[in-house]
Amino acid sequence: MKPQTNYALRLQSSIMEELKKVAEEEGTSINQFINVAVAEKLAVLRTVEYFKERAAHADMEAFRRFLEGEGGTEPPREGDELVVSP
């Protein structure tokens, strides 16, 4: 287990009251609830950064060629058509 650090966290009283209620409903401690919430937020932010980085290097023309490739005999359903942007 990695070493832990302490941090004095100041929360608005309304947030703290809600936090206490939800942590109790979830059957967890306030500390564990905050740890999980922060970990989830960090994961979301890192995921967004990852996809932005991937999109920056995307070859959209190659992707379009891939999408327009052999797709079977069924034509695209309504709403599934590719829209060519200017």
C-alpha positions as CSV (number, residue, x, y, z in Angstrom):
1,M,0.0,0.0,0.0
2,K,1.3,3.4,-0.9
3,P,2.0,6.0,1.8
4,Q,-0.9,8.3,2.6
5,T,-0.9,12.0,3.0
6,N,-3.2,14.2,5.0
7,Y,-4.9,17.3,3.7
8,A,-7.2,19.6,5.6
9,L,-10.2,20.0,3.4
10,R,-12.6,22.9,3.8
11,L,-16.1,22.2,2.5
12,Q,-19.2,24.4,2.5
13,S,-21.5,23.3,5.3
14,S,-24.3,22.3,2.8
15,I,-21.9,20.1,0.9
16,M,-20.6,18.5,4.1
17,E,-24.1,17.7,5.3
18,E,-25.0,16.1,1.9
19,L,-21.7,14.3,2.0
20,K,-22.4,12.8,5.4
21,K,-25.9,11.6,4.2
22,V,-24.7,10.1,1.0
23,A,-21.7,8.4,2.6
24,E,-23.9,6.8,5.3
25,E,-26.4,5.7,2.6
26,E,-23.6,4.1,0.7
27,G,-22.2,2.5,3.8
28,T,-18.8,4.1,3.6
29,S,-16.8,6.6,5.5
30,I,-16.6,10.2,4.4
31,N,-12.8,9.7,3.8
32,Q,-13.4,6.7,1.5
33,F,-16.2,8.5,-0.3
34,I,-13.9,11.5,-1.0
35,N,-11.0,9.3,-2.1
36,V,-13.3,7.5,-4.6
37,A,-14.8,10.7,-5.8
38,V,-11.4,12.3,-6.4
39,A,-10.1,9.2,-8.1
40,E,-13.2,9.1,-10.4
41,K,-12.8,12.8,-11.3
42,L,-9.1,12.3,-12.1
43,A,-9.9,9.3,-14.3
44,V,-12.4,11.3,-16.2
45,L,-10.0,14.2,-16.8
46,R,-7.2,11.9,-17.9
47,T,-9.6,10.1,-20.3
48,V,-10.6,13.4,-21.9
49,E,-7.0,14.3,-22.3
50,Y,-6.2,10.9,-23.8
51,F,-9.0,11.2,-26.4
52,K,-8.0,14.8,-27.2
53,E,-4.5,13.7,-27.8
54,R,-5.6,10.8,-30.0
55,A,-8.0,13.0,-32.0
56,A,-5.2,15.5,-32.7
57,H,-3.3,12.8,-34.5
58,A,-6.2,11.3,-36.3
59,D,-6.3,10.8,-40.0
60,M,-9.9,11.7,-40.7
61,E,-9.6,10.9,-44.4
62,A,-8.4,7.4,-43.7
63,F,-11.2,7.0,-41.2
64,R,-13.8,8.2,-43.8
65,R,-12.3,5.7,-46.3
66,F,-12.7,2.9,-43.7
67,L,-16.3,3.9,-43.0
68,E,-17.1,3.9,-46.7
69,G,-15.6,0.5,-47.3
70,E,-17.5,-2.7,-47.8
71,G,-20.3,-2.8,-45.3
72,G,-22.6,-5.5,-46.6
73,T,-25.6,-5.3,-48.8
74,E,-27.9,-3.3,-46.5
75,P,-27.9,0.4,-47.2
76,P,-27.4,2.8,-44.3
77,R,-30.5,3.3,-42.1
78,E,-32.0,6.7,-41.8
79,G,-29.8,8.8,-39.6
80,D,-26.7,6.6,-40.2
81,E,-25.6,8.4,-43.4
82,L,-22.2,10.0,-43.5
83,V,-22.3,13.8,-43.6
84,V,-19.6,15.5,-45.6
85,S,-18.5,18.7,-43.9
86,P,-17.1,21.6,-45.9
